[in-house]
């Protein structure tokens, strides 16, 4: 009896430690990639280059915040329309800025992301459409809207202010990175200090029990997808500010898979109800560093997509074995 008690205590301690350590594995991977980069390209581990990586990571980091809300909300919930929402935001903002103020442009972009997120949430939670099919379908719709608006041409440019917040610095620290961290702080406060945050974890962990307790799983899911759409639109603003001129109606498409990978790599359970934003920061930094490796070795975007897809499958298989999820 005493042996069993000690065995249970030992298991609980080790299980608690493993849950905490998994949030830092992504930071360890980031550090390892920096060291490899220094070997391949001297100066890669320098402060100036790390600051450059932080600037590059910020838009993906913002996409990842919204993706975290969605994945936390329930088993197998995922948003494959984040890149499409950001791409449409780029197109709309650049177009509106030709005639109207930045405030109006940002408002329209944010509204487009919010509407897309709510539609995704209604489709998944009310109409019971599988998340993969719903969000992939809405992504195609959003890309179609972007193509119809631009007619395949590059229209408009970013305002100087957007360019400043996308690539500018304050005290040597990238403004985009500060915005990303600020949004993480706000989002973490929502998760841990509000009723909605408690509902989100409860619904993600055990939707049946949450429903019995009076929590609306539909509302929790719709709100999560709405947050994802809204933050994707804001990420699009930073992408536009970085590149200045839209180069197409799918500019942010390549960041959809990395936004999912960063969340899972950061320790958030794909089964829902467990995780947060700390590990996702390391996941975003690791994937941004890996993407810079692709640039160093001149790997084409097509092969980058192949490698990102392969890595995502590996991550999902690993978590499927641990959490018994369906992929």
PyMOL commands that set and color helices and strands:
alter all, ss='L'
color gray80, all
select helices_A, chain A and resi 2-21+25-40+47-73+82-96+102-126+131-150+160-167+175-193+195-205+207-212+217-243+255-265+278-296+301-323
alter helices_A, ss='H'
color red, helices_A
select strands_A, chain A and resi 169-170+173-174
alter strands_A, ss='S'
color yellow, strands_A
deselect
rebuild
show_as cartoon
